[in-house]
Amino acid sequence: MAKSETIKPGYFVAISLIPGTAPEYCYIGLVQVLDEYGIRITQVEWDDQLDGVKQYSEDIFVPWVNVNSMLVCTQEEPTRRFVRDRAPKWKSQVEAMYRKARSSK
């Protein structure tokens, strides 16, 4: 389990998963709850019209054993830059990496 100082409710994350875990390889969201079993996030994206974070109505729970890596944005870091720029870029890079690995098999 992640240390509470590393990830807390209210932080934004981009979670890359072990292949075969879920329909997508990477999810971007706002941490709601974490415990010894995993992490629950509300999925988010940047809304240019609102110039703010748009939250989806559904959450996703990811068991720790299915987490490959994570990009984390604390409450002291700029949310806009993370949700609009860094996290989507990370997600694209993760998906490209997994597609490349699948095509080379």
N, CA, C and O atoms as a GROMACS GRO file, in nm:
protein
  420
    1MET      N    1   0.083  -0.119   0.000
    1MET     CA    2   0.000   0.000   0.000
    1MET      C    3   0.088   0.125   0.000
    1MET      O    4   0.196   0.126   0.059
    2ALA      N    5   0.040   0.228  -0.066
    2ALA     CA    6   0.114   0.354  -0.071
    2ALA      C    7   0.110   0.422   0.065
    2ALA      O    8   0.011   0.414   0.137
    3LYS      N    9   0.217   0.489   0.099
    3LYS     CA   10   0.221   0.566   0.223
    3LYS      C   11   0.124   0.684   0.212
    3LYS      O   12   0.108   0.742   0.105
    4SER      N   13   0.060   0.717   0.323
    4SER     CA   14  -0.038   0.825   0.320
    4SER      C   15   0.024   0.959   0.283
    4SER      O   16  -0.046   1.047   0.233
    5GLU      N   17   0.154   0.977   0.305
    5GLU     CA   18   0.220   1.101   0.267
    5GLU      C   19   0.239   1.110   0.116
    5GLU      O   20   0.252   1.220   0.061
    6THR      N   21   0.240   0.998   0.048
    6THR     CA   22   0.263   0.996  -0.096
    6THR      C   23   0.136   1.028  -0.173
    6THR      O   24   0.139   1.107  -0.267
    7ILE      N   25   0.027   0.968  -0.135
    7ILE     CA   26  -0.101   0.987  -0.202
    7ILE      C   27  -0.207   1.008  -0.095
    7ILE      O   28  -0.213   0.934   0.004
    8LYS      N   29  -0.291   1.110  -0.115
    8LYS     CA   30  -0.398   1.140  -0.020
    8LYS      C   31  -0.525   1.174  -0.096
    8LYS      O   32  -0.519   1.213  -0.213
    9PRO      N   33  -0.642   1.158  -0.032
    9PRO     CA   34  -0.765   1.209  -0.094
    9PRO      C   35  -0.748   1.358  -0.126
    9PRO      O   36  -0.693   1.434  -0.047
   10GLY      N   37  -0.795   1.396  -0.244
   10GLY     CA   38  -0.780   1.534  -0.290
   10GLY      C   39  -0.667   1.553  -0.388
   10GLY      O   40  -0.662   1.655  -0.456
   11TYR      N   41  -0.576   1.457  -0.398
   11TYR     CA   42  -0.469   1.463  -0.497
   11TYR      C   43  -0.524   1.416  -0.632
   11TYR      O   44  -0.615   1.333  -0.638
   12PHE      N   45  -0.467   1.468  -0.740
   12PHE     CA   46  -0.498   1.419  -0.874
   12PHE      C   47  -0.390   1.318  -0.913
   12PHE      O   48  -0.273   1.335  -0.879
   13VAL      N   49  -0.432   1.213  -0.984
   13VAL     CA   50  -0.338   1.108  -1.025
   13VAL      C   51  -0.367   1.063  -1.167
   13VAL      O   52  -0.480   1.074  -1.216
   14ALA      N   53  -0.265   1.013  -1.232
   14ALA     CA   54  -0.279   0.938  -1.357
   14ALA      C   55  -0.223   0.801  -1.324
   14ALA      O   56  -0.103   0.786  -1.300
   15ILE      N   57  -0.309   0.701  -1.324
   15ILE     CA   58  -0.270   0.566  -1.283
   15ILE      C   59  -0.254   0.479  -1.406
   15ILE      O   60  -0.349   0.458  -1.481
   16SER      N   61  -0.134   0.427  -1.428
   16SER     CA   62  -0.116   0.329  -1.536
   16SER      C   63  -0.128   0.191  -1.474
   16SER      O   64  -0.073   0.162  -1.368
   17LEU      N   65  -0.203   0.107  -1.543
   17LEU     CA   66  -0.238  -0.025  -1.491
   17LEU      C   67  -0.160  -0.135  -1.560
   17LEU      O   68  -0.108  -0.117  -1.671
   18ILE      N   69  -0.152  -0.247  -1.495
   18ILE     CA   70  -0.095  -0.366  -1.556
   18ILE      C   71  -0.188  -0.406  -1.670
   18ILE      O   72  -0.310  -0.410  -1.650
   19PRO      N   73  -0.136  -0.436  -1.789
   19PRO     CA   74  -0.222  -0.473  -1.902
   19PRO      C   75  -0.320  -0.584  -1.867
   19PRO      O   76  -0.287  -0.679  -1.797
   20GLY      N   77  -0.444  -0.568  -1.917
   20GLY     CA   78  -0.548  -0.667  -1.893
   20GLY      C   79  -0.631  -0.638  -1.769
   20GLY      O   80  -0.724  -0.714  -1.739
   21THR      N   81  -0.599  -0.532  -1.698
   21THR     CA   82  -0.671  -0.497  -1.575
   21THR      C   83  -0.806  -0.433  -1.602
   21THR      O   84  -0.906  -0.467  -1.538
   22ALA      N   85  -0.811  -0.341  -1.697
   22ALA     CA   86  -0.932  -0.263  -1.726
   22ALA      C   87  -0.932  -0.228  -1.875
   22ALA      O   88  -0.832  -0.249  -1.943
   23PRO      N   89  -1.044  -0.174  -1.925
   23PRO     CA   90  -1.051  -0.140  -2.068
   23PRO      C   91  -0.943  -0.043  -2.115
   23PRO      O   92  -0.897  -0.052  -2.228
   24GLU      N   93  -0.902   0.050  -2.029
   24GLU     CA   94  -0.796   0.145  -2.064
   24GLU      C   95  -0.671   0.113  -1.985
   24GLU      O   96  -0.677   0.051  -1.879
   25TYR      N   97  -0.558   0.156  -2.036
   25TYR     CA   98  -0.430   0.132  -1.968
   25TYR      C   99  -0.401   0.237  -1.862
   25TYR      O  100  -0.320   0.214  -1.772
   26CYS      N  101  -0.467   0.352  -1.871
   26CYS     CA  102  -0.436   0.463  -1.781
   26CYS      C  103  -0.563   0.542  -1.751
   26CYS      O  104  -0.644   0.567  -1.841
   27TYR      N  105  -0.580   0.580  -1.626
   27TYR     CA  106  -0.696   0.659  -1.584
   27TYR      C  107  -0.648   0.783  -1.510
   27TYR      O  108  -0.552   0.778  -1.432
   28ILE      N  109  -0.716   0.895  -1.536
   28ILE     CA  110  -0.684   1.022  -1.472
   28ILE      C  111  -0.798   1.054  -1.377
   28ILE      O  112  -0.915   1.048  -1.415
   29GLY      N  113  -0.764   1.088  -1.252
   29GLY     CA  114  -0.872   1.115  -1.159
   29GLY      C  115  -0.830   1.185  -1.032
   29GLY      O  116  -0.713   1.212  -1.007
   30LEU      N  117  -0.932   1.214  -0.953
   30LEU     CA  118  -0.917   1.276  -0.822
   30LEU      C  119  -0.930   1.168  -0.717
   30LEU      O  120  -1.030   1.097  -0.713
   31VAL      N  121  -0.830   1.154  -0.632
   31VAL     CA  122  -0.832   1.049  -0.529
   31VAL      C  123  -0.944   1.077  -0.430
   31VAL      O  124  -0.953   1.185  -0.372
   32GLN      N  125  -1.029   0.976  -0.411
   32GLN     CA  126  -1.138   0.984  -0.313
   32GLN      C  127  -1.101   0.909  -0.186
   32GLN      O  128  -1.111   0.963  -0.075
   33VAL      N  129  -1.060   0.783  -0.203
   33VAL     CA  130  -1.031   0.695  -0.089
   33VAL      C  131  -0.914   0.605  -0.126
   33VAL      O  132  -0.902   0.563  -0.241
   34LEU      N  133  -0.829   0.576  -0.029
   34LEU     CA  134  -0.728   0.473  -0.048
   34LEU      C  135  -0.715   0.398   0.083
   34LEU      O  136  -0.726   0.454   0.192
   35ASP      N  137  -0.690   0.268   0.069
   35ASP     CA  138  -0.670   0.183   0.186
   35ASP      C  139  -0.571   0.074   0.150
   35ASP      O  140  -0.504   0.082   0.047
   36GLU      N  141  -0.561  -0.028   0.233
   36GLU     CA  142  -0.464  -0.134   0.207
   36GLU      C  143  -0.498  -0.216   0.083
   36GLU      O  144  -0.413  -0.290   0.034
   37TYR      N  145  -0.621  -0.205   0.032
   37TYR     CA  146  -0.663  -0.284  -0.084
   37TYR      C  147  -0.642  -0.213  -0.217
   37TYR      O  148  -0.616  -0.277  -0.318
   38GLY      N  149  -0.654  -0.081  -0.216
   38GLY     CA  150  -0.639  -0.010  -0.342
   38GLY      C  151  -0.678   0.136  -0.330
   38GLY      O  152  -0.678   0.194  -0.222
   39ILE      N  153  -0.710   0.194  -0.445
   39ILE     CA  154  -0.738   0.336  -0.455
   39ILE      C  155  -0.865   0.356  -0.537
   39ILE      O  156  -0.884   0.291  -0.639
   40ARG      N  157  -0.952   0.449  -0.492
   40ARG     CA  158  -1.072   0.484  -0.567
   40ARG      C  159  -1.059   0.628  -0.612
   40ARG      O  160  -1.033   0.718  -0.531
   41ILE      N  161  -1.078   0.649  -0.743
   41ILE     CA  162  -1.068   0.784  -0.799
   41ILE      C  163  -1.195   0.818  -0.875
   41ILE      O  164  -1.262   0.730  -0.931
   42THR      N  165  -1.228   0.947  -0.876
   42THR     CA  166  -1.332   0.999  -0.965
   42THR      C  167  -1.260   1.044  -1.091
   42THR      O  168  -1.168   1.126  -1.084
   43GLN      N  169  -1.301   0.991  -1.205
   43GLN     CA  170  -1.235   1.026  -1.330
   43GLN      C  171  -1.260   1.173  -1.364
   43GLN      O  172  -1.370   1.225  -1.341
   44VAL      N  173  -1.158   1.239  -1.419
   44VAL     CA  174  -1.167   1.382  -1.451
   44VAL      C  175  -1.104   1.410  -1.587
   44VAL      O  176  -1.031   1.328  -1.643
   45GLU      N  177  -1.136   1.528  -1.639
   45GLU     CA  178  -1.069   1.582  -1.757
   45GLU      C  179  -1.076   1.734  -1.748
   45GLU      O  180  -1.154   1.788  -1.670
   46TRP      N  181  -0.995   1.802  -1.827
   46TRP     CA  182  -0.996   1.947  -1.828
   46TRP      C  183  -1.102   1.995  -1.924
   46TRP      O  184  -1.110   1.947  -2.037
   47ASP      N  185  -1.186   2.090  -1.882
   47ASP     CA  186  -1.290   2.149  -1.966
   47ASP      C  187  -1.245   2.290  -2.003
   47ASP      O  188  -1.245   2.380  -1.919
   48ASP      N  189  -1.206   2.310  -2.130
   48ASP     CA  190  -1.157   2.441  -2.174
   48ASP      C  191  -1.266   2.548  -2.168
   48ASP      O  192  -1.237   2.664  -2.139
   49GLN      N  193  -1.392   2.510  -2.194
   49GLN     CA  194  -1.500   2.609  -2.190
   49GLN      C  195  -1.523   2.661  -2.049
   49GLN      O  196  -1.548   2.780  -2.029
   50LEU      N  197  -1.515   2.572  -1.952
   50LEU     CA  198  -1.532   2.613  -1.812
   50LEU      C  199  -1.401   2.661  -1.751
   50LEU      O  200  -1.400   2.723  -1.644
   51ASP      N  201  -1.290   2.631  -1.819
   51ASP     CA  202  -1.156   2.659  -1.768
   51ASP      C  203  -1.139   2.599  -1.628
   51ASP      O  204  -1.093   2.663  -1.534
   52GLY      N  205  -1.179   2.472  -1.620
   52GLY     CA  206  -1.170   2.402  -1.492
   52GLY      C  207  -1.180   2.252  -1.510
   52GLY      O  208  -1.194   2.201  -1.622
   53VAL      N  209  -1.172   2.182  -1.399
   53VAL     CA  210  -1.177   2.036  -1.398
   53VAL      C  211  -1.321   1.989  -1.409
   53VAL      O  212  -1.409   2.036  -1.336
   54LYS      N  213  -1.345   1.896  -1.500
   54LYS     CA  214  -1.478   1.834  -1.515
   54LYS      C  215  -1.469   1.694  -1.458
   54LYS      O  216  -1.385   1.614  -1.500
   55GLN      N  217  -1.556   1.662  -1.360
   55GLN     CA  218  -1.556   1.530  -1.299
   55GLN      C  219  -1.665   1.445  -1.362
   55GLN      O  220  -1.776   1.492  -1.388
   56TYR      N  221  -1.633   1.318  -1.386
   56TYR     CA  222  -1.732   1.224  -1.434
   56TYR      C  223  -1.816   1.177  -1.316
   56TYR      O  224  -1.777   1.196  -1.201
   57SER      N  225  -1.930   1.116  -1.345
   57SER     CA  226  -2.017   1.071  -1.237
   57SER      C  227  -1.974   0.937  -1.180
   57SER      O  228  -2.019   0.898  -1.072
   58GLU      N  229  -1.888   0.866  -1.251
   58GLU     CA  230  -1.848   0.734  -1.202
   58GLU      C  231  -1.705   0.736  -1.148
   58GLU      O  232  -1.620   0.813  -1.193
   59ASP      N  233  -1.683   0.650  -1.052
   59ASP     CA  234  -1.550   0.630  -0.994
   59ASP      C  235  -1.494   0.498  -1.044
   59ASP      O  236  -1.566   0.413  -1.097
   60ILE      N  237  -1.365   0.482  -1.028
   60ILE     CA  238  -1.301   0.354  -1.058
   60ILE      C  239  -1.218   0.315  -0.936
   60ILE      O  240  -1.147   0.398  -0.879
   61PHE      N  241  -1.227   0.188  -0.899
   61PHE     CA  242  -1.145   0.134  -0.791
   61PHE      C  243  -1.037   0.048  -0.854
   61PHE      O  244  -1.066  -0.036  -0.939
   62VAL      N  245  -0.913   0.070  -0.813
   62VAL     CA  246  -0.801  -0.007  -0.865
   62VAL      C  247  -0.727  -0.072  -0.748
   62VAL      O  248  -0.675  -0.002  -0.662
   63PRO      N  249  -0.723  -0.205  -0.744
   63PRO     CA  250  -0.643  -0.272  -0.641
   63PRO      C  251  -0.495  -0.240  -0.661
   63PRO      O  252  -0.448  -0.227  -0.775
   64TRP      N  253  -0.421  -0.227  -0.551
   64TRP     CA  254  -0.278  -0.194  -0.560
   64TRP      C  255  -0.202  -0.292  -0.648
   64TRP      O  256  -0.108  -0.252  -0.718
   65VAL      N  257  -0.239  -0.419  -0.646
   65VAL     CA  258  -0.165  -0.518  -0.725
   65VAL      C  259  -0.178  -0.492  -0.875
   65VAL      O  260  -0.099  -0.546  -0.953
   66ASN      N  261  -0.275  -0.412  -0.917
   66ASN     CA  262  -0.296  -0.384  -1.059
   66ASN      C  263  -0.233  -0.251  -1.104
   66ASN      O  264  -0.240  -0.216  -1.221
   67VAL      N  265  -0.173  -0.178  -1.010
   67VAL     CA  266  -0.111  -0.050  -1.044
   67VAL      C  267   0.032  -0.074  -1.092
   67VAL      O  268   0.112  -0.138  -1.023
   68ASN      N  269   0.061  -0.022  -1.211
   68ASN     CA  270   0.196  -0.033  -1.265
   68ASN      C  271   0.279   0.088  -1.222
   68ASN      O  272   0.391   0.073  -1.172
   69SER      N  273   0.223   0.208  -1.241
   69SER     CA  274   0.291   0.331  -1.199
   69SER      C  275   0.187   0.442  -1.188
   69SER      O  276   0.073   0.426  -1.231
   70MET      N  277   0.229   0.554  -1.130
   70MET     CA  278   0.136   0.663  -1.107
   70MET      C  279   0.206   0.798  -1.117
   70MET      O  280   0.317   0.815  -1.067
   71LEU      N  281   0.140   0.891  -1.181
   71LEU     CA  282   0.184   1.030  -1.183
   71LEU      C  283   0.093   1.102  -1.083
   71LEU      O  284  -0.029   1.091  -1.092
   72VAL      N  285   0.152   1.176  -0.989
   72VAL     CA  286   0.075   1.234  -0.878
   72VAL      C  287   0.088   1.386  -0.876
   72VAL      O  288   0.196   1.440  -0.896
   73CYS      N  289  -0.024   1.453  -0.852
   73CYS     CA  290  -0.027   1.598  -0.836
   73CYS      C  291  -0.081   1.628  -0.696
   73CYS      O  292  -0.198   1.602  -0.667
   74THR      N  293   0.005   1.682  -0.611
   74THR     CA  294  -0.037   1.716  -0.475
   74THR      C  295  -0.118   1.846  -0.476
   74THR      O  296  -0.130   1.911  -0.580
   75GLN      N  297  -0.171   1.881  -0.361
   75GLN     CA  298  -0.250   2.004  -0.351
   75GLN      C  299  -0.163   2.130  -0.361
   75GLN      O  300  -0.215   2.240  -0.378
   76GLU      N  301  -0.031   2.114  -0.350
   76GLU     CA  302   0.060   2.228  -0.363
   76GLU      C  303   0.102   2.253  -0.508
   76GLU      O  304   0.163   2.355  -0.538
   77GLU      N  305   0.070   2.162  -0.596
   77GLU     CA  306   0.110   2.173  -0.736
   77GLU      C  307  -0.005   2.226  -0.822
   77GLU      O  308  -0.121   2.215  -0.782
   78PRO      N  309   0.025   2.282  -0.939
   78PRO     CA  310  -0.080   2.341  -1.023
   78PRO      C  311  -0.172   2.236  -1.086
   78PRO      O  312  -0.130   2.158  -1.173
   79THR      N  313  -0.296   2.235  -1.042
   79THR     CA  314  -0.396   2.139  -1.091
   79THR      C  315  -0.419   2.153  -1.241
   79THR      O  316  -0.426   2.054  -1.313
   80ARG      N  317  -0.433   2.277  -1.286
   80ARG     CA  318  -0.462   2.301  -1.428
   80ARG      C  319  -0.356   2.237  -1.518
   80ARG      O  320  -0.389   2.166  -1.613
   81ARG      N  321  -0.230   2.263  -1.487
   81ARG     CA  322  -0.122   2.207  -1.569
   81ARG      C  323  -0.125   2.055  -1.568
   81ARG      O  324  -0.103   1.991  -1.671
   82PHE      N  325  -0.152   1.997  -1.452
   82PHE     CA  326  -0.154   1.852  -1.440
   82PHE      C  327  -0.269   1.791  -1.519
   82PHE      O  328  -0.248   1.704  -1.602
   83VAL      N  329  -0.393   1.838  -1.493
   83VAL     CA  330  -0.511   1.777  -1.554
   83VAL      C  331  -0.520   1.809  -1.703
   83VAL      O  332  -0.561   1.724  -1.782
   84ARG      N  333  -0.481   1.929  -1.743
   84ARG     CA  334  -0.492   1.968  -1.883
   84ARG      C  335  -0.376   1.919  -1.968
   84ARG      O  336  -0.396   1.879  -2.083
   85ASP      N  337  -0.254   1.921  -1.913
   85ASP     CA  338  -0.135   1.894  -1.994
   85ASP      C  339  -0.061   1.765  -1.957
   85ASP      O  340  -0.048   1.673  -2.038
   86ARG      N  341  -0.012   1.760  -1.834
   86ARG     CA  342   0.078   1.650  -1.794
   86ARG      C  343   0.010   1.513  -1.793
   86ARG      O  344   0.063   1.418  -1.850
   87ALA      N  345  -0.106   1.502  -1.728
   87ALA     CA  346  -0.171   1.372  -1.717
   87ALA      C  347  -0.215   1.316  -1.853
   87ALA      O  348  -0.192   1.198  -1.878
   88PRO      N  349  -0.278   1.396  -1.941
   88PRO     CA  350  -0.312   1.341  -2.073
   88PRO      C  351  -0.188   1.299  -2.154
   88PRO      O  352  -0.192   1.200  -2.226
   89LYS      N  353  -0.079   1.375  -2.140
   89LYS     CA  354   0.045   1.338  -2.210
   89LYS      C  355   0.097   1.205  -2.155
   89LYS      O  356   0.137   1.117  -2.231
   90TRP      N  357   0.096   1.191  -2.022
   90TRP     CA  358   0.138   1.066  -1.958
   90TRP      C  359   0.052   0.951  -2.009
   90TRP      O  360   0.104   0.845  -2.044
   91LYS      N  361  -0.081   0.972  -2.012
   91LYS     CA  362  -0.174   0.868  -2.058
   91LYS      C  363  -0.141   0.827  -2.201
   91LYS      O  364  -0.138   0.707  -2.232
   92SER      N  365  -0.117   0.923  -2.288
   92SER     CA  366  -0.082   0.892  -2.427
   92SER      C  367   0.049   0.814  -2.436
   92SER      O  368   0.061   0.720  -2.514
   93GLN      N  369   0.146   0.853  -2.355
   93GLN     CA  370   0.275   0.783  -2.355
   93GLN      C  371   0.260   0.640  -2.305
   93GLN      O  372   0.320   0.548  -2.361
   94VAL      N  373   0.181   0.620  -2.200
   94VAL     CA  374   0.157   0.486  -2.146
   94VAL      C  375   0.088   0.399  -2.251
   94VAL      O  376   0.129   0.285  -2.275
   95GLU      N  377  -0.016   0.453  -2.315
   95GLU     CA  378  -0.090   0.376  -2.416
   95GLU      C  379   0.000   0.342  -2.534
   95GLU      O  380  -0.008   0.231  -2.587
   96ALA      N  381   0.085   0.435  -2.577
   96ALA     CA  382   0.177   0.408  -2.688
   96ALA      C  383   0.278   0.300  -2.649
   96ALA      O  384   0.311   0.214  -2.731
   97MET      N  385   0.325   0.305  -2.527
   97MET     CA  386   0.420   0.205  -2.478
   97MET      C  387   0.357   0.066  -2.478
   97MET      O  388   0.420  -0.031  -2.521
   98TYR      N  389   0.233   0.056  -2.431
   98TYR     CA  390   0.165  -0.074  -2.427
   98TYR      C  391   0.130  -0.124  -2.568
   98TYR      O  392   0.140  -0.243  -2.595
   99ARG      N  393   0.090  -0.031  -2.657
   99ARG     CA  394   0.060  -0.072  -2.796
   99ARG      C  395   0.186  -0.126  -2.863
   99ARG      O  396   0.181  -0.226  -2.934
  100LYS      N  397   0.298  -0.060  -2.839
  100LYS     CA  398   0.426  -0.104  -2.897
  100LYS      C  399   0.462  -0.243  -2.845
  100LYS      O  400   0.507  -0.328  -2.921
  101ALA      N  401   0.444  -0.264  -2.715
  101ALA     CA  402   0.475  -0.395  -2.655
  101ALA      C  403   0.385  -0.504  -2.713
  101ALA      O  404   0.431  -0.615  -2.737
  102ARG      N  405   0.257  -0.472  -2.734
  102ARG     CA  406   0.164  -0.571  -2.790
  102ARG      C  407   0.197  -0.604  -2.935
  102ARG      O  408   0.188  -0.720  -2.976
  103SER      N  409   0.237  -0.503  -3.012
  103SER     CA  410   0.264  -0.525  -3.154
  103SER      C  411   0.395  -0.600  -3.178
  103SER      O  412   0.413  -0.660  -3.283
  104SER      N  413   0.485  -0.597  -3.082
  104SER     CA  414   0.613  -0.666  -3.099
  104SER      C  415   0.607  -0.812  -3.055
  104SER      O  416   0.707  -0.884  -3.064
  105LYS      N  417   0.492  -0.857  -3.008
  105LYS     CA  418   0.479  -0.998  -2.965
  105LYS      C  419   0.452  -1.088  -3.082
  105LYS      O  420   0.438  -1.209  -3.064
   0.00000   0.00000   0.00000
